[in-house]
C-alpha cells in the first residue's frame, strides 16, 4: 500500500516537473521568435525607410505570424538585391520576381518564412514583409 502511494506521489512530481520544463521551453521559444522578428525588421528595412504599418504578433497553435510595411525612396530592383544580401547566410531565397520575394529558414525542425511584397501605388516604394514561424 505504501509503495502504491509513493508511486502516485512520484508520478505527480514527475508530471509537474515535465509541465514546468515545457513551460520554460515555451517561454524561451517566444523570446527567440520575438528576437527573430526584431532582427528581421532590421535586415528588411533599408536605411532611411519609414515604418508605416505594423501588425501585432498573431499566434494560432504552432503558427505565429506578423507583418510590417515601410516606405522607401529605393526602387524595387535595388531593394531586392540589398535585402537578399542582408538575409544571406540566415535565410535562403526561394523565389523572386518583379513584385515579391520569398525566403525561408529552417532551425531544428522549425520553419521560418519571409514573404516580401512590393505594394507600391505612388512614387515611393512601399513594401509589406510578412513573417511566419511554424514549430513542431
C-alpha positions in Angstrom: 0.0 0.0 0.0 2.8 2.4 0.9 4.6 1.6 -2.4 1.4 2.4 -4.3 1.0 5.7 -2.5 4.7 6.5 -3.0 4.4 5.7 -6.8 1.4 8.0 -7.1 3.3 10.9 -5.4 6.3 10.2 -7.6 4.1 10.2 -10.7 2.6 13.6 -9.7 6.0 15.1 -9.1 7.2 13.8 -12.5 4.2 15.3 -14.3 4.7 18.6 -12.6 8.3 18.7 -13.5 7.6 17.9 -17.1 4.9 20.6 -17.2 7.3 23.1 -15.8 10.0 22.2 -18.3 7.5 22.5 -21.2 6.5 25.9 -19.9 10.1 27.1 -19.7 10.7 25.9 -23.3 7.6 27.7 -24.5 8.9 31.0 -22.9 12.3 30.5 -24.4 10.7 29.9 -27.9 8.6 33.1 -27.6 11.7 35.1 -26.7 13.7 33.7 -29.6 10.8 34.4 -32.0 10.5 38.0 -30.8 14.3 38.4 -31.3 13.9 36.9 -34.8 11.2 39.4 -35.7 13.3 42.3 -34.4 16.4 41.1 -36.4 14.2 40.7 -39.5 12.9 44.2 -39.2 16.5 45.5 -39.1 17.5 43.4 -42.0 14.5 44.1 -44.3 14.0 47.8 -43.8 16.7 49.8 -45.7 18.3 52.9 -44.3 16.1 56.0 -44.3 12.9 53.9 -44.8 9.8 54.8 -42.8 7.7 52.2 -41.0 4.0 52.9 -41.9 2.2 49.9 -40.6 3.0 47.1 -38.0 0.7 44.3 -37.0 0.6 42.5 -33.7 2.0 39.0 -33.4 -0.7 36.5 -34.1 -0.4 33.0 -32.5 -2.6 30.1 -33.6 -1.5 26.6 -32.5 2.0 26.0 -33.8 1.9 29.1 -36.2 3.0 32.6 -35.4 2.7 35.4 -37.9 3.3 39.2 -38.1 3.7 41.7 -40.8 5.1 45.3 -41.2 5.1 47.8 -44.0 7.5 50.5 -44.9 8.1 53.2 -47.5 11.4 54.0 -49.1 12.8 56.1 -51.9 14.6 53.0 -53.3 13.5 51.1 -56.4 12.3 47.5 -56.1 15.2 46.0 -58.0 17.8 47.7 -55.8 15.9 46.8 -52.7 15.6 43.2 -53.7 19.4 43.0 -54.3 20.0 44.7 -50.9 17.6 42.5 -48.9 18.9 39.3 -50.5 22.4 40.2 -49.5 21.2 41.2 -46.0 19.4 37.9 -45.4 22.1 35.7 -46.9 23.6 33.2 -44.5 20.4 33.1 -42.4 17.6 32.8 -45.0 17.6 31.1 -48.4 16.0 32.8 -51.3 13.2 30.5 -52.6 11.8 32.7 -55.3 11.7 36.3 -56.5 10.2 38.3 -59.3 9.1 41.9 -60.1 6.7 42.1 -57.2 7.6 39.7 -54.5 10.3 37.5 -52.9 10.1 34.5 -50.7 12.8 33.5 -48.2 13.0 30.5 -45.8 15.0 29.4 -42.8 14.8 26.0 -41.0 16.1 25.6 -37.4 15.8 22.3 -35.6 12.5 21.4 -37.2 11.1 25.0 -37.0 10.4 26.7 -40.3 10.5 30.5 -40.8 9.0 32.0 -43.9 9.5 35.6 -45.0 7.4 36.9 -47.8 8.3 40.4 -49.1 5.8 42.1 -51.4 6.1 45.3 -53.4 2.7 47.0 -52.8 3.7 50.4 -54.2 0.9 52.6 -55.5 2.7 56.0 -55.6 6.1 57.4 -56.2 7.6 55.7 -53.1 8.5 52.1 -52.8 6.1 50.5 -50.4 6.9 47.0 -49.1 5.0 44.6 -46.9 7.1 42.0 -45.1 5.2 39.0 -43.7 6.9 36.6 -41.3 5.5 33.2 -40.4 7.0 30.7 -38.0 5.9 27.1 -37.8 7.3 25.0 -35.0 6.9 21.4 -34.0 
